[in-house]
């Protein structure tokens, strides 16, 4: 590995250590070559997400996303450290670089303020912003031959994104974003709004019921996605189990106490995340 490429990976590893509050617990279970590769993929994914979540005016966000698309077309000629690392990762592993374009497409949906009429519509969004990342990771992990491997990776990403949506209902609403399907909000007679204290308003408990039922559905996506684990080598399986386990434990906490997300952003402690990762590594699961 050249000095320039090595430095590029160091930049990506630093970004991952500082910003991957959940994923880093799984990534660090990988052997060094795969760990650095996944850090590169994370760093570029994070850059794309940060454009959507940042404070730039919408037009400037759209141009920044367009620039990411342009840079992906000439990724092997870039001098940007993150792109240098991703390009090297794509040379070493069968990573579907085109999946980054799907991630960009998902962030563009956010910029448009799009809302989702049905759950199937929402799945399309989740596939762009999270299933794409699952498929990118699978390119680094590798797997035993199975025609369903990519579908399992996609499903796991969609499960994680559904967890994010439940965790961030209030935060997203304050940003003008609503991901829960409009059909289901109407069916449960839920009007998403905050009260005078800035907490989600749920006078009848209908929102809590919707959250519990949505969490139950998300668990079925986890079950489908976890079929990927037997197809992976031990360290890649441990990484995947740790990342999925952290989010699944968070989902269980939300389902057990829906009002816990009404006025704050729920998260696991560092010790809880480390415990999930340790159990994944020794094969207990999470």
Phi and psi in degrees as GROMACS dihedral restraints (atoms count N, CA, C in turn):
[ dihedral_restraints ]
;  ai    aj    ak    al  type     phi  dphi    fc
    3     4     5     6     1   -70.0    20    10
    4     5     6     7     1   163.2    20    10
    6     7     8     9     1   -61.2    20    10
    7     8     9    10     1   -39.4    20    10
    9    10    11    12     1   -63.3    20    10
   10    11    12    13     1   -45.2    20    10
   12    13    14    15     1   -66.3    20    10
   13    14    15    16     1   -40.8    20    10
   15    16    17    18     1   -60.6    20    10
   16    17    18    19     1   -43.0    20    10
   18    19    20    21     1   -65.1    20    10
   19    20    21    22     1   -36.3    20    10
   21    22    23    24     1   -62.8    20    10
   22    23    24    25     1   -43.0    20    10
   24    25    26    27     1   -64.8    20    10
   25    26    27    28     1   -36.3    20    10
   27    28    29    30     1   -62.1    20    10
   28    29    30    31     1   -39.6    20    10
   30    31    32    33     1   -60.2    20    10
   31    32    33    34     1   -45.4    20    10
   33    34    35    36     1   -65.7    20    10
   34    35    36    37     1   -39.4    20    10
   36    37    38    39     1   -64.3    20    10
   37    38    39    40     1   -37.6    20    10
   39    40    41    42     1   -65.2    20    10
   40    41    42    43     1   -43.5    20    10
   42    43    44    45     1   -59.2    20    10
   43    44    45    46     1   -43.2    20    10
   45    46    47    48     1   -66.1    20    10
   46    47    48    49     1   -43.6    20    10
   48    49    50    51     1   -60.8    20    10
   49    50    51    52     1   -39.2    20    10
   51    52    53    54     1   -82.6    20    10
   52    53    54    55     1   -28.5    20    10
   54    55    56    57     1  -120.1    20    10
   55    56    57    58     1   -19.5    20    10
   57    58    59    60     1   -87.2    20    10
   58    59    60    61     1    77.0    20    10
   60    61    62    63     1   -62.7    20    10
   61    62    63    64     1   -29.5    20    10
   63    64    65    66     1  -107.4    20    10
   64    65    66    67     1   -46.0    20    10
   66    67    68    69     1   -65.3    20    10
   67    68    69    70     1   -29.6    20    10
   69    70    71    72     1   -62.9    20    10
   70    71    72    73     1   -28.7    20    10
   72    73    74    75     1   -64.4    20    10
   73    74    75    76     1   -32.6    20    10
   75    76    77    78     1   -84.5    20    10
   76    77    78    79     1   -41.6    20    10
   78    79    80    81     1   -58.1    20    10
   79    80    81    82     1   -37.6    20    10
   81    82    83    84     1   -73.2    20    10
   82    83    84    85     1    -5.7    20    10
   84    85    86    87     1   -82.0    20    10
   85    86    87    88     1   -11.2    20    10
   87    88    89    90     1   -80.6    20    10
   88    89    90    91     1   155.8    20    10
   90    91    92    93     1   -65.7    20    10
   91    92    93    94     1   154.6    20    10
   93    94    95    96     1   -48.9    20    10
   94    95    96    97     1   -46.8    20    10
   96    97    98    99     1   -59.6    20    10
   97    98    99   100     1   -43.6    20    10
   99   100   101   102     1   -73.5    20    10
  100   101   102   103     1   -33.5    20    10
  102   103   104   105     1   -62.9    20    10
  103   104   105   106     1   -46.8    20    10
  105   106   107   108     1   -65.3    20    10
  106   107   108   109     1   -37.2    20    10
  108   109   110   111     1   -63.4    20    10
  109   110   111   112     1   -44.1    20    10
  111   112   113   114     1   -68.0    20    10
  112   113   114   115     1   -33.1    20    10
  114   115   116   117     1   -62.5    20    10
  115   116   117   118     1   -38.0    20    10
  117   118   119   120     1   -63.5    20    10
  118   119   120   121     1   -45.8    20    10
  120   121   122   123     1   -63.4    20    10
  121   122   123   124     1   -40.3    20    10
  123   124   125   126     1   -63.4    20    10
  124   125   126   127     1   -44.2    20    10
  126   127   128   129     1   -60.8    20    10
  127   128   129   130     1   -41.7    20    10
  129   130   131   132     1   -72.1    20    10
  130   131   132   133     1   -39.9    20    10
  132   133   134   135     1   -60.1    20    10
  133   134   135   136     1   -41.2    20    10
  135   136   137   138     1   -64.8    20    10
  136   137   138   139     1   -39.9    20    10
  138   139   140   141     1   -59.3    20    10
  139   140   141   142     1   -44.5    20    10
  141   142   143   144     1   -64.8    20    10
  142   143   144   145     1   -45.5    20    10
  144   145   146   147     1   -60.3    20    10
  145   146   147   148     1   -41.9    20    10
  147   148   149   150     1   -65.2    20    10
  148   149   150   151     1   -30.0    20    10
  150   151   152   153     1   -61.7    20    10
  151   152   153   154     1   -47.6    20    10
  153   154   155   156     1   -65.1    20    10
  154   155   156   157     1   -35.2    20    10
  156   157   158   159     1   -92.2    20    10
  157   158   159   160     1    -4.3    20    10
  159   160   161   162     1   -78.1    20    10
  160   161   162   163     1  -173.5    20    10
  162   163   164   165     1  -101.2    20    10
  163   164   165   166     1     5.1    20    10
  165   166   167   168     1   -64.9    20    10
  166   167   168   169     1   152.0    20    10
  168   169   170   171     1   -60.5    20    10
  169   170   171   172     1   152.6    20    10
  171   172   173   174     1   -52.3    20    10
  172   173   174   175     1   -40.5    20    10
  174   175   176   177     1   -63.6    20    10
  175   176   177   178     1   -38.5    20    10
  177   178   179   180     1   -72.5    20    10
  178   179   180   181     1   -34.3    20    10
  180   181   182   183     1   -62.5    20    10
  181   182   183   184     1   -43.9    20    10
  183   184   185   186     1   -61.6    20    10
  184   185   186   187     1   -40.5    20    10
  186   187   188   189     1   -68.6    20    10
  187   188   189   190     1   -37.6    20    10
  189   190   191   192     1   -63.8    20    10
  190   191   192   193     1   -39.5    20    10
  192   193   194   195     1   -67.2    20    10
  193   194   195   196     1   -38.4    20    10
  195   196   197   198     1   -62.6    20    10
  196   197   198   199     1   -36.6    20    10
  198   199   200   201     1   -66.8    20    10
  199   200   201   202     1   -37.3    20    10
  201   202   203   204     1   -60.4    20    10
  202   203   204   205     1   -44.2    20    10
  204   205   206   207     1   -59.6    20    10
  205   206   207   208     1   -43.9    20    10
  207   208   209   210     1   -63.4    20    10
  208   209   210   211     1   -41.2    20    10
  210   211   212   213     1   -67.1    20    10
  211   212   213   214     1   -31.8    20    10
  213   214   215   216     1   -67.9    20    10
  214   215   216   217     1   -27.7    20    10
  216   217   218   219     1   -71.8    20    10
  217   218   219   220     1   -21.9    20    10
  219   220   221   222     1  -128.5    20    10
  220   221   222   223     1    43.1    20    10
  222   223   224   225     1   -63.5    20    10
  223   224   225   226     1   -31.7    20    10
  225   226   227   228     1   -77.3    20    10
  226   227   228   229     1    -8.6    20    10
  228   229   230   231     1  -106.2    20    10
  229   230   231   232     1     7.9    20    10
  231   232   233   234     1   -83.3    20    10
  232   233   234   235     1   150.9    20    10
  234   235   236   237     1  -107.1    20    10
  235   236   237   238     1     0.0    20    10
  237   238   239   240     1   -66.8    20    10
  238   239   240   241     1   127.5    20    10
  240   241   242   243     1   -54.9    20    10
  241   242   243   244     1   -43.1    20    10
  243   244   245   246     1   -64.3    20    10
  244   245   246   247     1   -43.5    20    10
  246   247   248   249     1   -70.4    20    10
  247   248   249   250     1   -34.0    20    10
  249   250   251   252     1   -60.2    20    10
  250   251   252   253     1   -44.2    20    10
  252   253   254   255     1   -67.4    20    10
  253   254   255   256     1   -40.8    20    10
  255   256   257   258     1   -65.4    20    10
  256   257   258   259     1   -41.4    20    10
  258   259   260   261     1   -61.8    20    10
  259   260   261   262     1   -41.1    20    10
  261   262   263   264     1   -67.4    20    10
  262   263   264   265     1   -39.0    20    10
  264   265   266   267     1   -59.8    20    10
  265   266   267   268     1   -42.4    20    10
  267   268   269   270     1   -66.9    20    10
  268   269   270   271     1   -25.6    20    10
  270   271   272   273     1   -75.9    20    10
  271   272   273   274     1   -31.5    20    10
  273   274   275   276     1   -89.0    20    10
  274   275   276   277     1   -25.4    20    10
  276   277   278   279     1  -134.2    20    10
  277   278   279   280     1   155.4    20    10
  279   280   281   282     1   -79.4    20    10
  280   281   282   283     1    62.9    20    10
  282   283   284   285     1   -82.1    20    10
  283   284   285   286     1   128.8    20    10
  285   286   287   288     1   -78.6    20    10
  286   287   288   289     1    83.0    20    10
  288   289   290   291     1   -55.3    20    10
  289   290   291   292     1   -28.4    20    10
  291   292   293   294     1   -62.3    20    10
  292   293   294   295     1   -17.1    20    10
  294   295   296   297     1   -65.7    20    10
  295   296   297   298     1   -25.5    20    10
  297   298   299   300     1   -63.2    20    10
  298   299   300   301     1   -32.6    20    10
  300   301   302   303     1   -64.8    20    10
  301   302   303   304     1   -35.9    20    10
  303   304   305   306     1   -64.7    20    10
  304   305   306   307     1   -39.7    20    10
  306   307   308   309     1   -62.5    20    10
  307   308   309   310     1   -43.2    20    10
  309   310   311   312     1   -58.9    20    10
  310   311   312   313     1   -43.7    20    10
  312   313   314   315     1   -58.9    20    10
  313   314   315   316     1   -41.1    20    10
  315   316   317   318     1   -64.4    20    10
  316   317   318   319     1   -41.7    20    10
  318   319   320   321     1   -65.9    20    10
  319   320   321   322     1   -34.7    20    10
  321   322   323   324     1   -63.0    20    10
  322   323   324   325     1   -33.0    20    10
  324   325   326   327     1   -61.3    20    10
  325   326   327   328     1   -39.2    20    10
  327   328   329   330     1   -63.7    20    10
  328   329   330   331     1   -40.9    20    10
  330   331   332   333     1   -63.4    20    10
  331   332   333   334     1   -32.4    20    10
  333   334   335   336     1   -78.0    20    10
  334   335   336   337     1    -7.1    20    10
  336   337   338   339     1    70.6    20    10
  337   338   339   340     1    23.8    20    10
  339   340   341   342     1   -62.6    20    10
  340   341   342   343     1   140.0    20    10
  342   343   344   345     1  -115.1    20    10
  343   344   345   346     1   162.7    20    10
  345   346   347   348     1  -116.9    20    10
  346   347   348   349     1   119.4    20    10
  348   349   350   351     1   -69.1    20    10
  349   350   351   352     1   -42.5    20    10
  351   352   353   354     1  -127.5    20    10
  352   353   354   355     1   168.3    20    10
  354   355   356   357     1   -65.2    20    10
  355   356   357   358     1   -36.4    20    10
  357   358   359   360     1   -61.0    20    10
  358   359   360   361     1   -36.6    20    10
  360   361   362   363     1   -63.0    20    10
  361   362   363   364     1   -42.5    20    10
  363   364   365   366     1   -64.6    20    10
  364   365   366   367     1   -38.2    20    10
  366   367   368   369     1   -57.8    20    10
  367   368   369   370     1   -38.5    20    10
  369   370   371   372     1   -59.8    20    10
  370   371   372   373     1   -41.8    20    10
  372   373   374   375     1   -65.4    20    10
  373   374   375   376     1   -47.3    20    10
  375   376   377   378     1   -60.5    20    10
  376   377   378   379     1   -36.8    20    10
  378   379   380   381     1   -63.4    20    10
  379   380   381   382     1   -36.7    20    10
  381   382   383   384     1   -69.9    20    10
  382   383   384   385     1   -50.1    20    10
  384   385   386   387     1   -86.3    20    10
  385   386   387   388     1   -18.4    20    10
  387   388   389   390     1  -131.2    20    10
  388   389   390   391     1   -41.9    20    10
  390   391   392   393     1   -59.4    20    10
  391   392   393   394     1   -35.7    20    10
  393   394   395   396     1   -59.3    20    10
  394   395   396   397     1   -41.1    20    10
  396   397   398   399     1   -68.1    20    10
  397   398   399   400     1   -37.9    20    10
  399   400   401   402     1   -60.0    20    10
  400   401   402   403     1   -41.9    20    10
  402   403   404   405     1   -70.4    20    10
  403   404   405   406     1   -34.6    20    10
  405   406   407   408     1   -62.7    20    10
  406   407   408   409     1   -45.5    20    10
  408   409   410   411     1   -62.1    20    10
  409   410   411   412     1   -39.6    20    10
  411   412   413   414     1   -60.3    20    10
  412   413   414   415     1   -33.6    20    10
  414   415   416   417     1   -61.0    20    10
  415   416   417   418     1   -33.7    20    10
  417   418   419   420     1   -80.6    20    10
  418   419   420   421     1   -43.6    20    10
  420   421   422   423     1   -61.1    20    10
  421   422   423   424     1   -44.5    20    10
  423   424   425   426     1    74.3    20    10
  424   425   426   427     1   161.5    20    10
  426   427   428   429     1  -156.3    20    10
  427   428   429   430     1   161.7    20    10
  429   430   431   432     1   -66.2    20    10
  430   431   432   433     1   151.7    20    10
  432   433   434   435     1   -56.5    20    10
  433   434   435   436     1   122.5    20    10
  435   436   437   438     1  -163.6    20    10
  436   437   438   439     1   123.2    20    10
  438   439   440   441     1   -63.3    20    10
  439   440   441   442     1   -18.6    20    10
  441   442   443   444     1   -94.5    20    10
  442   443   444   445     1    -2.9    20    10
  444   445   446   447     1   -56.6    20    10
  445   446   447   448     1   -47.8    20    10
  447   448   449   450     1   -62.7    20    10
  448   449   450   451     1   -37.7    20    10
  450   451   452   453     1   -66.1    20    10
  451   452   453   454     1   -38.1    20    10
  453   454   455   456     1   -64.7    20    10
  454   455   456   457     1   -43.2    20    10
  456   457   458   459     1   -62.3    20    10
  457   458   459   460     1   -40.4    20    10
  459   460   461   462     1   -62.2    20    10
  460   461   462   463     1   -45.7    20    10
  462   463   464   465     1   -63.0    20    10
  463   464   465   466     1   -38.4    20    10
  465   466   467   468     1   -65.9    20    10
  466   467   468   469     1   -41.1    20    10
  468   469   470   471     1   -61.3    20    10
  469   470   471   472     1   -41.3    20    10
  471   472   473   474     1   -64.3    20    10
  472   473   474   475     1   -37.5    20    10
  474   475   476   477     1   -62.8    20    10
  475   476   477   478     1   -45.0    20    10
  477   478   479   480     1   -62.2    20    10
  478   479   480   481     1   -39.9    20    10
  480   481   482   483     1   -68.2    20    10
  481   482   483   484     1   -35.8    20    10
  483   484   485   486     1   -62.8    20    10
  484   485   486   487     1   -35.6    20    10
  486   487   488   489     1   -65.2    20    10
  487   488   489   490     1   -44.6    20    10
  489   490   491   492     1   -56.6    20    10
  490   491   492   493     1   -42.1    20    10
  492   493   494   495     1   -62.6    20    10
  493   494   495   496     1   -42.7    20    10
  495   496   497   498     1   -68.6    20    10
  496   497   498   499     1   -40.0    20    10
  498   499   500   501     1   -63.0    20    10
  499   500   501   502     1   -36.2    20    10
  501   502   503   504     1  -107.4    20    10
  502   503   504   505     1    21.4    20    10
  504   505   506   507     1   -53.3    20    10
  505   506   507   508     1   -50.4    20    10
  507   508   509   510     1   -66.8    20    10
  508   509   510   511     1   -48.5    20    10
  510   511   512   513     1   -59.0    20    10
  511   512   513   514     1   -43.9    20    10
  513   514   515   516     1   -66.3    20    10
  514   515   516   517     1   -41.0    20    10
  516   517   518   519     1   -60.2    20    10
  517   518   519   520     1   -41.2    20    10
  519   520   521   522     1   -65.6    20    10
  520   521   522   523     1   -22.1    20    10
  522   523   524   525     1   -93.3    20    10
  523   524   525   526     1     4.2    20    10
  525   526   527   528     1    84.1    20    10
  526   527   528   529     1    17.1    20    10
  528   529   530   531     1  -112.2    20    10
  529   530   531   532     1   135.4    20    10
  531   532   533   534     1  -131.5    20    10
  532   533   534   535     1   119.9    20    10
  534   535   536   537     1  -104.0    20    10
  535   536   537   538     1   -27.3    20    10
  537   538   539   540     1   -58.6    20    10
  538   539   540   541     1   132.3    20    10
  540   541   542   543     1   -57.5    20    10
  541   542   543   544     1   136.7    20    10
  543   544   545   546     1   -59.6    20    10
  544   545   546   547     1   -37.7    20    10
  546   547   548   549     1   -60.0    20    10
  547   548   549   550     1   -39.3    20    10
  549   550   551   552     1   -78.5    20    10
  550   551   552   553     1   -37.1    20    10
  552   553   554   555     1   -58.6    20    10
  553   554   555   556     1   -43.3    20    10
  555   556   557   558     1   -68.0    20    10
  556   557   558   559     1   -40.1    20    10
  558   559   560   561     1   -64.7    20    10
  559   560   561   562     1   -32.4    20    10
  561   562   563   564     1   -93.7    20    10
  562   563   564   565     1     1.9    20    10
  564   565   566   567     1    58.0    20    10
  565   566   567   568     1    48.3    20    10
  567   568   569   570     1  -108.1    20    10
  568   569   570   571     1   127.9    20    10
  570   571   572   573     1  -109.6    20    10
  571   572   573   574     1   112.2    20    10
  573   574   575   576     1   -75.9    20    10
  574   575   576   577     1   116.8    20    10
  576   577   578   579     1  -160.7    20    10
  577   578   579   580     1   164.4    20    10
  579   580   581   582     1  -104.4    20    10
  580   581   582   583     1   153.2    20    10
  582   583   584   585     1   -87.5    20    10
  583   584   585   586     1  -171.2    20    10
  585   586   587   588     1   -66.6    20    10
  586   587   588   589     1   -14.0    20    10
  588   589   590   591     1   -98.0    20    10
  589   590   591   592     1     0.3    20    10
  591   592   593   594     1    85.7    20    10
  592   593   594   595     1     9.7    20    10
  594   595   596   597     1   -97.9    20    10
  595   596   597   598     1   156.4    20    10
  597   598   599   600     1   -61.6    20    10
  598   599   600   601     1   134.5    20    10
  600   601   602   603     1   -89.1    20    10
  601   602   603   604     1   121.6    20    10
  603   604   605   606     1  -145.1    20    10
  604   605   606   607     1    67.5    20    10
  606   607   608   609     1   -65.8    20    10
  607   608   609   610     1   -26.7    20    10
  609   610   611   612     1  -103.2    20    10
  610   611   612   613     1    -8.6    20    10
  612   613   614   615     1    83.0    20    10
  613   614   615   616     1     6.0    20    10
  615   616   617   618     1   -65.7    20    10
  616   617   618   619     1   -37.8    20    10
  618   619   620   621     1   -64.4    20    10
  619   620   621   622     1   -41.3    20    10
  621   622   623   624     1   -59.9    20    10
  622   623   624   625     1   -42.5    20    10
  624   625   626   627     1   -62.6    20    10
  625   626   627   628     1   -42.8    20    10
  627   628   629   630     1   -61.6    20    10
  628   629   630   631     1   -41.7    20    10
  630   631   632   633     1   -63.0    20    10
  631   632   633   634     1   -44.8    20    10
  633   634   635   636     1   -60.6    20    10
  634   635   636   637     1   -44.9    20    10
  636   637   638   639     1   -69.1    20    10
  637   638   639   640     1   -36.1    20    10
  639   640   641   642     1   -66.8    20    10
  640   641   642   643     1   -38.6    20    10
  642   643   644   645     1   -63.9    20    10
  643   644   645   646     1   -39.5    20    10
  645   646   647   648     1   -60.5    20    10
  646   647   648   649     1   -41.2    20    10
  648   649   650   651     1   -67.1    20    10
  649   650   651   652     1   -40.5    20    10
  651   652   653   654     1   -60.5    20    10
  652   653   654   655     1   -35.3    20    10
  654   655   656   657     1   -61.8    20    10
  655   656   657   658     1   -32.3    20    10
  657   658   659   660     1   -68.0    20    10
  658   659   660   661     1   -31.9    20    10
  660   661   662   663     1   -71.1    20    10
  661   662   663   664     1   -37.8    20    10
  663   664   665   666     1   -60.6    20    10
  664   665   666   667     1   -44.9    20    10
  666   667   668   669     1   -59.4    20    10
  667   668   669   670     1   -40.2    20    10
  669   670   671   672     1   -67.3    20    10
  670   671   672   673     1   -44.5    20    10
  672   673   674   675     1   -66.4    20    10
  673   674   675   676     1   -34.2    20    10
  675   676   677   678     1   -71.2    20    10
  676   677   678   679     1    -8.9    20    10
  678   679   680   681     1   -64.6    20    10
  679   680   681   682     1   -13.4    20    10
  681   682   683   684     1   -69.6    20    10
  682   683   684   685     1   -30.9    20    10
  684   685   686   687     1   -55.7    20    10
  685   686   687   688     1   -45.4    20    10
  687   688   689   690     1   -64.3    20    10
  688   689   690   691     1   -13.8    20    10
  690   691   692   693     1   -89.4    20    10
  691   692   693   694     1    -7.2    20    10
  693   694   695   696     1  -103.0    20    10
  694   695   696   697     1   158.7    20    10
  696   697   698   699     1   -68.7    20    10
  697   698   699   700     1   165.9    20    10
  699   700   701   702     1   -58.1    20    10
  700   701   702   703     1   -45.8    20    10
  702   703   704   705     1   -71.0    20    10
  703   704   705   706     1   -38.0    20    10
  705   706   707   708     1   -66.9    20    10
  706   707   708   709     1   -38.6    20    10
  708   709   710   711     1   -64.3    20    10
  709   710   711   712     1   -40.1    20    10
  711   712   713   714     1   -63.9    20    10
  712   713   714   715     1   -42.3    20    10
  714   715   716   717     1   -58.9    20    10
  715   716   717   718     1   -48.3    20    10
  717   718   719   720     1   -64.6    20    10
  718   719   720   721     1   -43.0    20    10
  720   721   722   723     1   -64.3    20    10
  721   722   723   724     1   -36.2    20    10
  723   724   725   726     1   -68.0    20    10
  724   725   726   727     1   -47.9    20    10
  726   727   728   729     1   -63.4    20    10
  727   728   729   730     1   -45.9    20    10
  729   730   731   732     1   -66.8    20    10
  730   731   732   733     1   -38.6    20    10
  732   733   734   735     1   -63.6    20    10
  733   734   735   736     1   -38.4    20    10
  735   736   737   738     1   -62.3    20    10
  736   737   738   739     1   -46.2    20    10
  738   739   740   741     1   -70.3    20    10
  739   740   741   742     1   -36.4    20    10
  741   742   743   744     1   -67.8    20    10
  742   743   744   745     1   -37.3    20    10
  744   745   746   747     1   -66.6    20    10
  745   746   747   748     1   -37.3    20    10
  747   748   749   750     1   -63.6    20    10
  748   749   750   751     1   -41.7    20    10
  750   751   752   753     1   -60.4    20    10
  751   752   753   754     1   -42.6    20    10
  753   754   755   756     1   -63.4    20    10
  754   755   756   757     1   -38.4    20    10
  756   757   758   759     1   -65.9    20    10
  757   758   759   760     1   -39.8    20    10
  759   760   761   762     1   -65.5    20    10
  760   761   762   763     1   -44.3    20    10
  762   763   764   765     1   -65.0    20    10
  763   764   765   766     1   -34.6    20    10
  765   766   767   768     1   -73.0    20    10
  766   767   768   769     1   -25.0    20    10
  768   769   770   771     1  -149.2    20    10
  769   770   771   772     1    73.8    20    10
  771   772   773   774     1   -52.8    20    10
  772   773   774   775     1   -39.0    20    10
  774   775   776   777     1   -62.3    20    10
  775   776   777   778     1   -10.9    20    10
  777   778   779   780     1   -64.2    20    10
  778   779   780   781     1   -19.1    20    10
  780   781   782   783     1  -102.2    20    10
  781   782   783   784     1     5.9    20    10
  783   784   785   786     1   -74.6    20    10
  784   785   786   787     1   -26.5    20    10
  786   787   788   789     1  -133.2    20    10
  787   788   789   790     1    10.0    20    10
  789   790   791   792     1  -158.3    20    10
  790   791   792   793     1   169.9    20    10
  792   793   794   795     1   -99.5    20    10
  793   794   795   796     1   107.1    20    10
  795   796   797   798     1   -72.3    20    10
  796   797   798   799     1   142.4    20    10
  798   799   800   801     1  -152.1    20    10
  799   800   801   802     1   161.5    20    10
  801   802   803   804     1   -85.6    20    10
  802   803   804   805     1   154.7    20    10
  804   805   806   807     1   -74.7    20    10
  805   806   807   808     1   164.0    20    10
  807   808   809   810     1   -58.4    20    10
  808   809   810   811     1   -38.7    20    10
  810   811   812   813     1   -66.4    20    10
  811   812   813   814     1   -39.5    20    10
  813   814   815   816     1   -65.3    20    10
  814   815   816   817     1   -41.4    20    10
  816   817   818   819     1   -65.6    20    10
  817   818   819   820     1   -42.5    20    10
  819   820   821   822     1   -62.9    20    10
  820   821   822   823     1   -36.2    20    10
  822   823   824   825     1   -64.4    20    10
  823   824   825   826     1   -41.7    20    10
  825   826   827   828     1   -61.6    20    10
  826   827   828   829     1   -44.6    20    10
  828   829   830   831     1   -63.5    20    10
  829   830   831   832     1   -41.2    20    10
  831   832   833   834     1   -64.9    20    10
  832   833   834   835     1   -42.8    20    10
  834   835   836   837     1   -64.8    20    10
  835   836   837   838     1   -36.5    20    10
  837   838   839   840     1   -64.4    20    10
  838   839   840   841     1   -40.3    20    10
  840   841   842   843     1   -66.2    20    10
  841   842   843   844     1   -36.1    20    10
  843   844   845   846     1   -91.4    20    10
  844   845   846   847     1     5.2    20    10
  846   847   848   849     1    87.6    20    10
  847   848   849   850     1     9.5    20    10
  849   850   851   852     1   -77.3    20    10
  850   851   852   853     1   -31.4    20    10
  852   853   854   855     1    91.7    20    10
  853   854   855   856     1  -173.2    20    10
